Each structure stands twice: as structure tokens, then as C-alpha cells.
Amino acid sequence: MAVTVIADTSALLAMFEFKVDVESELQRLLGKVELLVPSSVIDELKGLSKRKRSASAALGLIMKRGFKVVEAEGKGDAAILDLATRMRCPVLTNDSALKLALRERSIPVIYLRGLTKLEVEGAVL
């Protein structure tokens, strides 16, 4: 059974800005993984794509790999927090404010460590 992981904008951008193979790293940490991308993240990436090449690349990867895009209540961090709280699944992010909010809710956080690998904080069920 796959572990569902919610990806935020910062994590998707990191795949290209730091050349980290996030999919392989997630597999190393958790085994089989299904990446979920909130619709608000898609909207944010579309806005950023006008000035950031990595945002365009992230959008292309989401479509190419068939990451599951889901509707979420609210925008930005609020949408991710709502989705993660309801689904009780880990979040892949490099956003320090979001990481703090997730920790306060005892939701596992997966983040980039040392610009080369991912680390998980909290118990992933």
C-alpha cells in the first residue's frame, strides 16, 4: 500500500532548483508513495512560472508523472494544513512556517536536508 504525501510549492521547486530526485528520496524513506498536489499549489506554480523556470518544470513534471491533483479548501499553507489534517498524511515542504504549523498538529513533515536528501520528522503510518 502506498503512503500518500502532500507536496507543497517549495518542495516541488526544490526538485529543480537543487536537482534533488524527490521521488527516489521519498521511496528510500517511505517505500511506495503517492504524491498529492493541492490545486492551490498548481495555481501558485502557474503564477510563478512567468518568472521562474523551475515552476514551469514542476508543472510539467506533475502532468508527466501523473501526480494526483486534489481540490483543497483555502489557499497556500491553509489549504495544505486543511488537507493534511483531514487526511492525516505527511507533507513534503521546505517552508519553515508550514513546518511549524504541521508539527503543532502532529503531522509528519518531510523536508530537504543538506540540499541533497530528504528527511522525515514524525511518525508516518
Order of alpha helices (4+ residues) and beta strands (2+ residues): beta-alpha-alpha-beta-alpha-alpha-beta-alpha-beta-alpha-beta-beta
